[in-house]
Amino acid sequence: MKKKTVLKSKLNFAEAFAELEKITEEFENETVDLESGLKKFERGLELASELKARLKEVENKVEIIKKKFEE
């Protein structure tokens, strides 16, 4: 089964982060029914995973750039 890529399909980093924040706020401030909550929870985990991976990519690129200028 191919992993769904959240950010590369339609959302950029900022949009994905905003969506994740919205989901978090809904859980904190609203009563969420079981079915809806489960779907939102799954989506939140997908977003968090993709955001974490994207941040890691950027961190790696920053390290490469830093090493390039240290030489």
C-alpha positions in Angstrom: 0.0 0.0 0.0 1.4 3.4 -1.1 1.7 6.0 1.6 -0.5 9.1 1.0 1.6 12.2 0.6 -0.3 15.0 2.2 1.9 18.0 1.4 2.9 17.1 -2.2 -0.6 16.7 -3.4 -2.3 20.0 -2.7 -1.2 21.6 0.6 2.0 23.5 1.1 3.7 23.5 4.5 1.8 26.5 5.9 -1.6 25.2 4.8 -0.9 21.7 6.3 0.2 23.3 9.6 -2.9 25.5 9.7 -5.1 22.5 9.1 -3.4 20.6 11.9 -3.9 23.6 14.2 -7.6 23.7 13.3 -8.0 20.0 14.1 -6.2 20.5 17.4 -8.4 23.4 18.3 -11.5 21.4 17.5 -10.5 18.7 19.9 -9.6 21.2 22.6 -12.7 23.4 22.2 -15.5 21.3 20.9 -17.3 18.1 21.6 -16.4 15.8 18.7 -18.5 12.7 18.0 -16.7 9.4 17.7 -16.8 8.9 13.9 -15.9 12.5 13.1 -13.2 12.5 15.8 -11.6 9.3 14.5 -11.4 10.8 11.0 -10.0 14.0 12.3 -7.5 12.2 14.5 -6.3 10.1 11.6 -5.9 13.2 9.4 -4.1 15.0 12.2 -1.6 12.1 12.4 -1.1 12.2 8.6 -0.4 15.9 8.7 1.9 15.7 11.7 3.9 12.9 10.0 4.3 14.8 6.7 5.2 18.0 8.5 7.8 16.2 10.6 9.3 14.7 7.4 9.3 18.0 5.6 11.1 19.7 8.6 13.7 16.9 8.6 14.3 17.5 4.9 14.8 21.2 5.4 17.1 20.6 8.4 19.2 18.3 6.3 19.5 20.9 3.5 20.5 23.6 6.1 23.2 21.3 7.4 24.5 20.8 3.8 24.5 24.5 3.1 26.3 25.2 6.4 29.0 22.6 5.6 29.4 24.1 2.1 30.3 27.5 3.6 32.5 26.2 6.4 35.1 24.8 3.9 
